[in-house]
Every structure is written in C-alpha cells, then in structure tokens.
Amino acid sequence: MASQNPPRKIAADRYRSTTFHDREREQLWPQSWQLACTLDCLPDPGDYYEYRIAGLSVLIVRDEAGSLHAFQNVCRHRGNALLEGSGAGLSEIRCPYHHWCYDLSGRLTSVSRGDPTKRPHRSPGGLTLIPVRVDDWGGFVFVNLDPDAAPLDEFLDPMADELGWVRMHEYTCTSAMSLHVACNWKVVIDAFIETYHLHAVHPQMLAIADDVHTPIRLLGEHSMFYQPYGAPSPRVASQVGDQEIWEAFTHNLGHRLGLPFAEHANPGPHPPIPAGGSLRQVLIERIRAHLEEIGDPYPGIPDDQVIDDYHYHFFPNTVFNVFAGWFGFIRARPGERPDRCVLDMWNFDWLPEGHPNRHARPEERWLEAEDIPALGPVMAQDLENLPRTQAGLEQPGLRSVQLVPEEARIGHMHRVLDRYLGTSVDTELRDRPEAGD
Ligand SMILES: [Fe+2]
C-alpha cells in the first residue's frame, strides 16, 4: 500500500518534458497491466483486437479452442506489423510483407519459398511471435508486455472485491468513442479523479452532486472516491429548490430514471414528494423502478448504492464511473508527444437477459470536434478545459503544480508512477526553488 500522505507538489515537467515522456515509454507502458478491450470485442475463435499505446502495438487473438493469446504486433522475419485494428475470421496470422504465417497461438507454421521449386529458407517451428501477458477480469481484457509482472489479480487487488457487487461482466458496451486531445495523458486522468473542479467547470452539477463529501480511498496502486448524488452540493444547498434538482438530474442523468431522451431537457414538474420525504428519496425510488424494469440486477441494495457514484482509478490510465445499472470508463493513451493523447470513452448498460444486443461486439468510433456537444455538457466542459491545462503547464516559469487534499488521488498516482520509473516525486523538486516559494 502506498503512503496515505500523498505529495502536495508535483514537478510540471512530468506533464511536458520529452525526457519524462520517454521514461514512461520505456518503463511504464511496457511494464504495467492495462485494460485493452472487453471480452465482447473478441467473442469467437479467429477474432482479433489491436491495442495501441505510446508506440506499442499489442495483438490479442482468440484461438480455435477459445483461449486468448496476446503478442507484440511484429513478424519475427523482418519486423513488419502483422495486423491493424480489429476483426474476425482469422485461421492464421499471415505477415503482409513476405507471407510468413503463424498459428493463433503464435507459432511460426510456414515460411514462403524464395524459389517455389526449392525448399523453404528455413523450416518452421521453434520461432514464435513475441508473447504478451493477457488475462481478463470483469469482462475486460488486460495485457502486460512484462513477462515478469505480478499476476493480474495481484495487480488489481482490491478492486475485484470493491467492484464485485456490480457484476461488470454482465454489462454490454453500448458506445465506444475516441478522440484526440491536445494534452498529456495524466492531464486527462487528473481531471477525472477529483471533484474539486466541479464548482468551477461544471457549476450545473452542483444542484445534484455533493462535491464536498466525497471520501477518497487509496487502494493498492489504484484509488476511489464515493460521491453522493440526488442532493445539492453544500456550496449551493440553500439556493437550490426541488424543481432545479429535478431538472438538473433529468438533464444529466435522465437515462438512470428510464426517461426517453426527449424528456431529459424538459421533464416537466418534479414528481410529488411524500410528506417528510425528499426529492433524493423520490429519485431513488424512480431509479429502483427502472432497475426492476431492466431485470432487477441489484435486488435489495441500499439507497446509497442505488443513486450514488462509485468512482475508480485503475492505475495507470483508466477511470471508471460506476452507477447501479450504468457505468463508463475513460482511458487516456499517449502517443508520440508528451502533449498529445487519445481519450477513449466506453459506456456500458445493463441490458436484460434475452435483449438482442446483450454482449454485442462494441463498435468503436472516432469523434471530431463537432461531435463533442452530443457528449453532454459535463464532457464538453472537461474537453474544453484539458488543452487549456496543458497550455498552462507548458509555461517555463512553472516548476510545480500544488495539490490540495481533495486531489490526493493525483498525488497517489504519481507515487505509484515513481515505482515504475525509479523517480521520486518527493525529492525531484528539492533543489529547484521557484517563484513565489
Ligand atoms: Fe470534470
């Protein structure tokens, strides 16, 4: 378990320097478990899925017997990349460059002849694709390039216990979207693991989310907070009435009540509140009724679990936002430069048993700037803010960023990062006084 006293100062170079970025490319991404896709991305023998991050390409394949394998996406002959994207129907992996072939467990099975009248240049056998560790949990496929890494269940501990009640593996990914963002991958993760920015960036959420009473827990390499929903933030509680809470809730989370999308923006007057009751209680009952409609996945769960937000960071680059009946993850994948990344957003719904789309293969979609408003105001606000954070972090006079206690999960992430990189967030700023210190 990492220190429970996360650092208060983080070197700004961690977000902008090529040196730090290269260090991550050499020591973090090739050595940490990462969520690559869902089991539903490759349900059948012959299915494959390519996971790309920081110049790495991992090929995940389901073999004829139904087992998953993962490989570095490179032919052992001359180093060509083997496959791109995802697909189905493989019976072998054939390099497009010279047609060397591998079976779905990665074994070289044939080498094309230079002269078709003569023997092949080498006999197949022995040579294999470079294996990558692969395992699954919760319906998700995780990969790790490090053959000596601890097993996945050890890495995830205690997340499997924390999230066991959700039964994530029974959910279906109903949208999988990606877009390019002009910021460091950690700028994305930071923005999704604290509620401190809610009042400034998402003021409309204060009517329905408590941004102040959000207890943080550090869990192994990971972390979580819990956020009450359906009642206003203490910052605005005295100014917000029930009708405003009702409208803000339907606008942002109408799907949790089972409301048709058209009613999210204009839900009409709030439902009657029984004497001595509260609108939060009414919302809880409405969500319970909707959960019953979709198959009652969580019979008898306590009220808090019905309505509130359970929010998890899976080190290094994935953040889950979990509500009963719906969850989503945000994942940040760096590219070639420290100030650019890809942001993935995958949403999951509980589809009742027998639903024709249950466990459908996700259809991944790239978004452009004009698609952002359709993601809703919260995401649009965050996406506007992220490049602004990076632009500020690039200013040379800024040596460090200062964390407040509400941002403890960010500090924790940097401490965990240190373990992979051999760096020290506590000492790297020691000999570098800066303006205003
Ligand atoms: Fe945000």
Residues whose N, C-alpha, C, O or C-beta is under 5 A from the ligand:
A	BS01	LIG	A191 D382
